[in-house]
Amino acid sequence: MDTLQLMIFLGITGLVALITYFKCRGSVHTGNTNREYFLAGKGLSWIFIAGSLTLTNISTDTLVGLNGAQTSLVALWELTAVVGMLVLAKVLLPIYYRYKCTTTTELLEKRYNNPNIRTTISLMFLLGNLFIYLPILLFTGSLFMTSLFDIQVPQYLIAVIIAVVGGSYAIFGGLRAVAVSDTFNGIGLLIMGLLVTYLSLAAINFDFSGIPADKLTLIGSNDSDIPWHTLLTGMFFIQIFYWGTNQNITQRALAGKSLKEAQKGVYATAIIRLLIVPPVVVIPGIVAFKLFGDIGDLSYGTIVREVLPTWLSGAFAAVMLGTILSTYNSILNASAALYVCDLHEKHINPNVNVRRISVIISILMVLISLVVLPMYMNAQGIMALMQQLNGLLSMPILSAFITGLLFRNIDGRSIVIAVLFGIGLYALFTWVWTPLHYIHLMFITLCLSVTFALTINKMLFNQKAEFIGLSLLNKEKTETAGES
């Protein structure tokens, strides 16, 4: 960068930090330290919920990973996400609010009346964050920044800077600081992302000729990354897990002023996801294929460097750094919430100083993610790799939620056993025997995990499960109408 670009970069980055500081400094504290630190005092409006949800989900792992596939098929991840958001808003949020949950796993404890299931699932979420989400985000973020500006420093050093700065928001500001900074950075991301998409199209004169048909279709063949028939099995359940039960995402919706405010935030996120995000994560990668060939995960950084005017590169760098920091600090804050609420207070000290222990655990997680990072430095096709690794935890965990919400008279121990069974089954599918596409195998893992839980519940613990469907949701609607 030249001096002007650097000044713009530092100016925008500093301005967001300053606005976040003043916005959070005057906030009213509830006195409930868990809810204040991890749920922003239950005071987020729908605007901040939508902003935080959008930017927590869209970061360099998305922009680099999806554009790196250099095919329009990956838009299906974004389009099907709308289903996951609708399930969160219409089905799961009313139940979370009824049970007054700080973490999604708290619902499992209350449904099964068993703290061990909450502990088990929290540990799995934490392991996923430490060994999948955080290091992959550092990898894609540092890769993007080095490829965009051709920075002549080790990629690992850029990752360290991202980890330290991103961790600061989560450590010192809690969820309120995360949500506020997310919203302002999110506005910049959408504007700059759309600008890059338009300039990419202009670079090829809006002409897609010469690009193979399989790069432009939304109907994947059997040997493509996303075969069309995966939409009939695991794709939608992946989205339900991610948007509806994953603490990293759902925590923002749990922090709303009210249930209706939270639902409005999720609906706004769905509209953004449906109308704006797909072209941003697809078109630059396809254009990069036409201009530069099969360059994989280098696509987005390369196309941005080529099409974006030099005077805008500082602003774009600031926005992109904001997205990286946003997702990183969001995962850290959610991980701290899981540890403090589900593990430390439950099994070590119920009267812990929330802020102090959160700072300590967040620093430890930053260090661990940096230690794990080298494992991903030479990975190819990072988005597909991340989805496959997610399958180890996502479907077994989702089976615990599905069983707990659709059935009653379930012994919590059967769920713990079934979740461990699901992890082992998917590990078998991934590394030993892979008869089908991994998205099909995720669906099979989900179905067999639920079946295994019901079977163990009956045979080992002598309890017959009773199917109740969505009666929990109906009860919530009845109670809400009575209060009105």
N, C-alpha and C positions, 0 to 999 in steps of 0.2 A: 504494500500500500504506500501511496505517497502521503504527504503531510495532511492534505485536505481529507482524503479517505479515512485516515487514522483519526482525525478530529471528529468526523461524522460518526464513525464507529464508537468511539469513546463517549461522545456526546449523547447518542441515543441510548446506549447501554447505561450510562450514568443517570439519564433522565428517568428511565423506567425504575431504576433502583430508588431514586429520590421520591418519585410519586408513590411507590410502594411503601416507603418509610413513613411518609406523612399520612397516607391513607390508613395505615395500620396503627400508627401512634395514637390516634384519637378514638380508636375502637373501644367500645364498652366491654369490660371483662365480666364474665358471668360468675366467676368464683369456682366453677366446676373445672378443674385444671385439665382433665382429659378432654372435655368438650371444647374448652377454650383453645387448647394447643392443637388438637387433632381435628376438631370440627368447627374451628373458627367461631366458637361461641354460639353455634347454630344460628348464625346471622347472615349467611350469604344470600344475596338476591339472585334471581334467575340469570341475570347478565353475567355475574362472576362465575356461577356454576357452569354456564355454557362456555365461557371463555376458558375456564380451567380444564373442563372436559376435552375441549377441542385441542388445546395445546399440549395437554398431557399425552394425548393419543398421537398427535402429529409431531414427529420430531425427525431427526436425521435418520433414525432407524427406518422410519416410514418413507421419507423422501428419497433417501439413498437406496434403501432396499427395494421399494416398489418400482422406482424409475430404473433401478439396476437390472430388473427383469426384462426391460425393454419390450414389453408386450402389454396390450390393453387388457389382457385377461386379469391382471392384478387389480383392476378396478372392481372386480367382484368382491374383494375383501372390504372395500369401502361401501359398496351398495348393500351388501348383506348385513353390514354393521347396523343399518337402520332397524332391522328386525330385532337385533340385540338391545338397542336403545328403547324400542317400544315395549319389549318385555320388561325391561328395567322400570320404565315409567308406569306402566299399567298394572303389572303383576307384583314385582318385587319391592318397589319403593313403599307402597302402602303397608306391606308386611314389615319391612324394616322399621318404618316409623311407628307402627303399632307396638313393636317390641322395644322401641327406644334404643336401637343399636348404635354403638360407636364404631364397631367393626362388623364386617359381614359375617365373620365367624361367630360372633356373639349370638346370632340368630340360631346357629346350629346347636349351641349349648342349651338355649332356651327351648328349642323344639324337641331335642332328645333328652333334656334334663340330665346332661352328662358333660362335665367340663373337659373330659379327656378328648372328646371329638373336637372341641374348639382348639385345644392345644395342638392336636395332631395336624389339623388343617392349617393353622397359623404357621407351624414349623415348615410346612410344605410351601406356603406362600413366600415365607422368608427365604427358603433355599432357592426358590425360583427367581426371586429378586436379586439375590446375591450372585448366583452363578449363571443366570441367563440375561435378565433385563438390564441390570446396571452395567455389566461389562460390555454387552453388545451395544448399548447406547454410547458408551465411551469410545468404542471402536468406530462406529459409524460417524459419530460427531467429530472425532479427531481426523478421520479419513476425509470427511467432507471439507473441513477447514483447510487441510493441507492441499487437497486437490483443487480447491477453488482459488487459492491465493499462491499456490506453489511455494509454500513456506519452507525454507531450508533449515528446518529443525526436526528432530525426531518426532514421529507421530505420537509416541508414548508421552513425551513432554506436554504436547497439546492436551492429551487426555488427562494428565495430572492437573493442569490448569482448570479444565472443565469440571473435574471432580471437586476441587477445592472451592471454586466460586459457586458452583451449583449447590454444593452441600451447605454453604453459608446461609442461603435463603431458608432451607428447611430447618437448619439447626437453630437459627436465631429468631426466625419469624413465625414458625409453625404454619398451619394450613392457610391462615388468612393472608400471610405474605406470599405464599405460593399462588393462591387463587388470584390475587390482585395483579401480581407481575405477569401471570399467565394471560390474563385478559388483555392487557395492553400490548404484550408481545404477540398475542394471537391476532389482534387487528392488523399489526404490521405484517405478520406472516401471510395472512390471506391476501392482502394487497400485493405484496411482493411476489407471492406464489403465482397469483393470476398474471402479474406482469411478465414473469419469466415464461409462463405458458404461452402468452400471446407473442412474445418476442421469439420464442422457439418456432412457433408456427410461421411467423414472418420470415425467419431465416431460411425456410424451405418454400417460401411463397405459398403457403397453405396447400402444398402439393404432396400427397402421400404416395405418389407413384414410385415404383421401384422398391417399395417396402413389402416384404412377403405377406401374403394374406393371413398367415397364422399369427402374425404380429398385431393384426388389427381386429381380429374377431373376438367376440365375447362368448363364443361357444367353443370351449376347449376340447381338443381331441383326446383320445385315451392316453396318449403319451405326452400330453402337455403338462404344465405345472399345476393347472387346475382343470381337470376333466369336467365336462358339463354335469356328469351324473353325481359329482361330489356335492352339488347343490341339493340333492335329494337325501343326503345322509348327514355328514358331519359338519358341513360348512356353517349352518345356522346355529348349531349347538356350540361351536367354537365362539361365535359372536355372543351368545347368551352367557357363556362363562365369562368372557372378557368384560362385557359391559354390565352384567348383572351381579356377578359374585366376586370379581377381582377387586380386592381392596384398593389397589392403586388407582382405579377408575371410580368405583362406586363411592368412595369416601367423599368426593366432591358433592355428590347428590345427597348424601346423608347430612351435609352441613347446611342445608337450606333453612330459611326462616320458617318454612312450613312445608307440608307435603306438596301442596299445589305449587309453591314457588320452585321446589326441586323438580317437579314434573315439567314445569314450563322451561326450565333450564335444559332438561334432557331433550324436550321437543325441539328447542332452538338448535341444539347440537345436531339433531337428526337432519334438520333442514340444511344446515351447513354441510353435513356429510353427504347429503344426496345431491346437492346442486353445485357445490364449489370444489370439494376435495378430489373427486375422481379425475378431472382433467389435470389437476396440479400434480398428481402422483403418477400419471400415465404418459401424457403428451411429451414432456421433455425427454423422457427415456427413449421413446420411439423416434423422436427427431434426432437424438444422439446416435441411434442406430443407423439412420440414413446418412448422417454426416460423417460419423467416425467409425461405424462398424460395431462389432460386438465387444464393447468395453465394460460391460457388467456394472459393478457397483461404482465405477468412476463416472458413470453417465451424467448424474445430476450436477456434480461439481464442475465437470468439463463443459457442459452446455451452458451453465450459468456464466462461467468465465468467458465464453465465446459471445453470448448474445447480450449480456447486461452492459449498459454503458458504464464506463469507468467511474464516472462521478457518482453512480449509484451503488458501487460495490461496497463502500463503507457502510451504507444503510442496510444493505442486504446482509452483510456479515453480522451486524448488530442484531438483526431480526433472527437470523439463523442461530446465533449464539444464544439468544433468548429462548428459542424452542428447545435447544439442547439442555440448557440449564433448567428449563421448566419441567421437562420430563424427568430429568435426573432428580431434582429436588422433590418432585411429587412422589416418586417411588421411595425416596429416603423417608419422607414424612409418613407415608403409608406403612412402611416397614417398621418405623419406630412405634407407630400406633399398635401394630400387631404385637410387637415385642412387649411394650409396656402394659397394654390392656389385657392381652391374652396369655402372656407368659409370666412377666415379672410380678404384676399385681396378684395374679392367681396363685403362683407357686413360690414366690420369694418374699415379697414385702408389699402388702396391700396399701400401705401408707407412704409409698415412694414419692420423692420429689419428681414430678413428671418432667419438668423442663430439664433438670439435671441429668436424669438417666437417659432422656431422649438425646441430649447432646452427646453423651458418652457412646451410646449405641450407634448413633448416626456416624460419628467419626470412625468407629470400628468398621462399619459397613462400607464407608468410602475407601478405607485401606484395603479391605478384602476385595472389593470390586477391581481395584488397581492391580492386585496380585493375580486375579483370575484373568484379567484382560489379555495377556499374551496368548492365551488359548485360542482367541478369536482373530488374532492379527493376520493370519493367512487363510481365513475362511472365504469360501466362494459362495455366492448366492445366499447372502446373510438372512434375507427375509424367509426363504424356505427353510433354512436351518433353524431359525428361531421358532417357526411354527411347529416344526417337528419336535424340537426339544420341549416346547410348551405342552405337547400332548402327554408327556410323562405325568404332568400334574393336573392339567386342565380338566380332562374328562373324568378321572377318578374323583376330583374335588366336586365337579358339577354333579356327579352321581349322588354325593352326600346331600346336596341341596335338593335335588329332585326327589329323592326318597323321603327326606324329612318334610317336604312341603306337600307331597301328594299322598303320603301314608301316615298313619299314626299307629301306636302300639309297636314301636320299633326300639329295640335295645341298642343304645349307642355303641356298644362294643361290636355289634355286627357291622356298623358303618366303618369303624376303624379298620376292621379286618378286610372289608370290601374295598376300601380305598387303597390299602396296601396291595391287595390282589390286583386292582386295576393298574397300579404303577408297574408291578411286575409283568403283567400281561402286555402293556404297551412297550415296555423295554424289550420283551421277547420279539414283538412285532418289528421293532426298530432295528435291532442289532443281530437277531438270529434268523428270523423267518418273516419275510415281508411279502405276503401273497397278493396284497392289494395296495392301492394308493393310500398314503398315510392319512388322508382325511377320512376315507372309508374306515380305516383301522381305528381312528379316534372314535367314530360312531359305534363300532363294534365294542370297543373298550367301555364306552359309556353304558351301552345296553347290558353287557355282561356284568359290569360292576353293580348296577342296580339289581339285576337278577340274583347275583351272588349274595348281596346284602339281605334280600328278602328270604333267600334260602337258608342262610346262616341264622337269621333271626328266628326262623321256625325250627330248624333241626338242632341247632346248638343251644339256643336260649329259650326254646319252647314258647315262643310268642308268635301269634298269628297277626300279620300286618293287616290293617284295615284301610282300604283305599278311600280317601276323602276328597280327591280332586282339588279344585280351587276353592273349597269351602272357607279357607282362611281369608281369602280375598273377599268373599261375600260377607264374611263377618265384619271385616274392616269397613266395607261400604255401609253396612247396617249401623255400626257404631258412629261413623262419621255423620250419617243422616240424623241420628238421634241427637248428636251434639249440636248440629245446626238448628 
